[in-house]
Amino acid sequence: MNDPDSRAPTGTPAPSAPTVAPPAPAGAPAATRTSRRASTGRARRAGWFAVTALAAATALLTSRYLTLDPEVFLEEQRAVYLANRLPLALHVGGGVLAILLGPWQFLPRLRARRPGLHRTIGRVYLVTVLVTAAGGLVLVPKALVGPIAPIGFGMLDALLLLSTAIAWRAVRRGEIARHRAWMTRSYALIFAGATLRVWLVVMDALGVPFDQAYAAASWTCWLINLVVAEYLITRAPAPATAGGRRSGDPSPALPV
């Protein structure tokens, strides 16, 4: 038998249940972060492949100079190159190897799975940078469009040596994040060999006289690269330490 007190009087609406807001979709913030990481990962992979392809094209183009055939030399510099074949061979040979090896240093999977190979590539890269800069410094005083271009290329060689030395010192001291950041700067400077040629082609297509384009390229080919490198370094997430905390040092931004 029903309790009469449990029924509402006739004509009086029964009280409604309190309204409860639907819960927020579980995992929405995590899904957003995952999507952003995936997008960033795709952008880095695309950047790595683009840099590696342009590096390979530059190496193929400049390796012709290793034949020491006067016919492949820049006409305006033919006499200088013939008189300085050894520095030219060192500069070109070292540069070809360095620009080809550099991108592989930024592969986290290679670092994690083959640390010995990563270290070997790093040591070879270090030697090629020294050889490249040594040959370049001999040729710098004889560069075209003086004094603008010689000073620009001289600064490039000096900063290349400095950044690579800092990267080497950092890894010797166990400062891995600092090492990676300075390696990013080092490779940005080596990659000037590619951006120099891109700049000259673009300026020629725009009708800019060669001397003006060459003088500007002696600076822009590495200054722009360094600006891009600094942007990528600051945008990269700090690497995790052994304790799970984040280090304050930036890591390189080219890995895929």
Solvent accessible surface area in square Angstrom, and as a share of the most:
residue,aa,sasa,rsa
1,M,241,1.07
2,N,117,0.60
3,D,84,0.43
4,P,82,0.52
5,D,129,0.67
6,S,88,0.57
7,R,163,0.60
8,A,52,0.41
9,P,97,0.61
10,T,147,0.85
11,G,81,0.78
12,T,72,0.42
13,P,115,0.72
14,A,78,0.60
15,P,127,0.80
16,S,106,0.68
17,A,86,0.66
18,P,119,0.75
19,T,138,0.80
20,V,126,0.72
21,A,83,0.64
22,P,116,0.73
23,P,126,0.79
24,A,88,0.68
25,P,105,0.66
26,A,107,0.83
27,G,43,0.42
28,A,45,0.35
29,P,86,0.54
30,A,45,0.35
31,A,63,0.49
32,T,63,0.37
33,R,130,0.47
34,T,73,0.42
35,S,68,0.44
36,R,166,0.61
37,R,153,0.56
38,A,44,0.34
39,S,58,0.37
40,T,61,0.36
41,G,19,0.18
42,R,143,0.52
43,A,68,0.53
44,R,59,0.22
45,R,108,0.39
46,A,64,0.50
47,G,30,0.29
48,W,14,0.05
49,F,125,0.52
50,A,62,0.48
51,V,34,0.19
52,T,28,0.16
53,A,65,0.51
54,L,66,0.33
55,A,1,0.01
56,A,45,0.35
57,A,56,0.44
58,T,11,0.06
59,A,6,0.04
60,L,139,0.69
61,L,83,0.41
62,T,15,0.09
63,S,36,0.23
64,R,114,0.41
65,Y,36,0.14
66,L,76,0.38
67,T,93,0.54
68,L,52,0.26
69,D,58,0.30
70,P,45,0.28
71,E,136,0.61
72,V,38,0.22
73,F,8,0.03
74,L,61,0.30
75,E,132,0.59
76,E,100,0.45
77,Q,11,0.05
78,R,78,0.28
79,A,78,0.61
80,V,35,0.20
81,Y,33,0.13
82,L,63,0.31
83,A,83,0.64
84,N,20,0.10
85,R,108,0.39
86,L,126,0.63
87,P,23,0.14
88,L,5,0.03
89,A,31,0.24
90,L,71,0.35
91,H,60,0.27
92,V,18,0.11
93,G,19,0.18
94,G,4,0.04
95,G,18,0.17
96,V,18,0.10
97,L,89,0.44
98,A,0,0.00
99,I,6,0.03
100,L,67,0.33
101,L,39,0.19
102,G,1,0.01
103,P,1,0.01
104,W,104,0.36
105,Q,11,0.05
106,F,3,0.01
107,L,27,0.14
108,P,47,0.29
109,R,169,0.62
110,L,29,0.15
111,R,36,0.13
112,A,82,0.64
113,R,178,0.65
114,R,142,0.52
115,P,61,0.39
116,G,35,0.34
117,L,70,0.35
118,H,29,0.13
119,R,130,0.48
120,T,68,0.39
121,I,21,0.11
122,G,19,0.18
123,R,151,0.55
124,V,64,0.37
125,Y,1,0.00
126,L,43,0.21
127,V,86,0.49
128,T,7,0.04
129,V,0,0.00
130,L,90,0.45
131,V,45,0.26
132,T,9,0.05
133,A,0,0.00
134,A,51,0.40
135,G,1,0.01
136,G,3,0.03
137,L,75,0.37
138,V,70,0.40
139,L,21,0.10
140,V,22,0.12
141,P,99,0.62
142,K,86,0.36
143,A,20,0.16
144,L,34,0.17
145,V,41,0.24
146,G,53,0.51
147,P,94,0.59
148,I,90,0.46
149,A,0,0.00
150,P,19,0.12
151,I,96,0.49
152,G,0,0.00
153,F,28,0.12
154,G,16,0.16
155,M,83,0.37
156,L,23,0.11
157,D,7,0.04
158,A,53,0.41
159,L,49,0.24
160,L,4,0.02
161,L,56,0.28
162,L,98,0.49
163,S,4,0.03
164,T,5,0.03
165,A,52,0.40
166,I,38,0.20
167,A,0,0.00
168,W,125,0.44
169,R,139,0.51
170,A,2,0.01
171,V,58,0.33
172,R,176,0.64
173,R,146,0.53
174,G,52,0.50
175,E,58,0.26
176,I,78,0.40
177,A,11,0.08
178,R,104,0.38
179,H,24,0.11
180,R,58,0.21
181,A,3,0.02
182,W,55,0.19
183,M,15,0.07
184,T,4,0.02
185,R,40,0.15
186,S,0,0.00
187,Y,4,0.02
188,A,11,0.09
189,L,5,0.02
190,I,13,0.07
191,F,23,0.10
192,A,2,0.02
193,G,24,0.24
194,A,1,0.01
195,T,34,0.20
196,L,24,0.12
197,R,76,0.28
198,V,68,0.39
199,W,65,0.23
200,L,38,0.19
201,V,103,0.59
202,V,69,0.40
203,M,29,0.13
204,D,110,0.57
205,A,87,0.67
206,L,126,0.63
207,G,61,0.58
208,V,45,0.26
209,P,75,0.47
210,F,78,0.32
211,D,86,0.44
212,Q,116,0.52
213,A,4,0.03
214,Y,25,0.09
215,A,11,0.09
216,A,39,0.30
217,A,0,0.00
218,S,0,0.00
219,W,72,0.25
220,T,33,0.19
221,C,3,0.02
222,W,6,0.02
223,L,79,0.39
224,I,91,0.46
225,N,15,0.07
226,L,37,0.19
227,V,105,0.60
228,V,76,0.44
229,A,4,0.03
230,E,66,0.30
231,Y,126,0.48
232,L,45,0.23
233,I,2,0.01
234,T,104,0.60
235,R,170,0.62
236,A,11,0.09
237,P,80,0.50
238,A,28,0.22
239,P,34,0.21
240,A,63,0.49
241,T,54,0.31
242,A,120,0.93
243,G,68,0.66
244,G,58,0.55
245,R,172,0.63
246,R,161,0.59
247,S,28,0.18
248,G,81,0.78
249,D,63,0.33
250,P,48,0.30
251,S,12,0.08
252,P,4,0.02
253,A,6,0.05
254,L,25,0.12
255,P,16,0.10
256,V,45,0.26
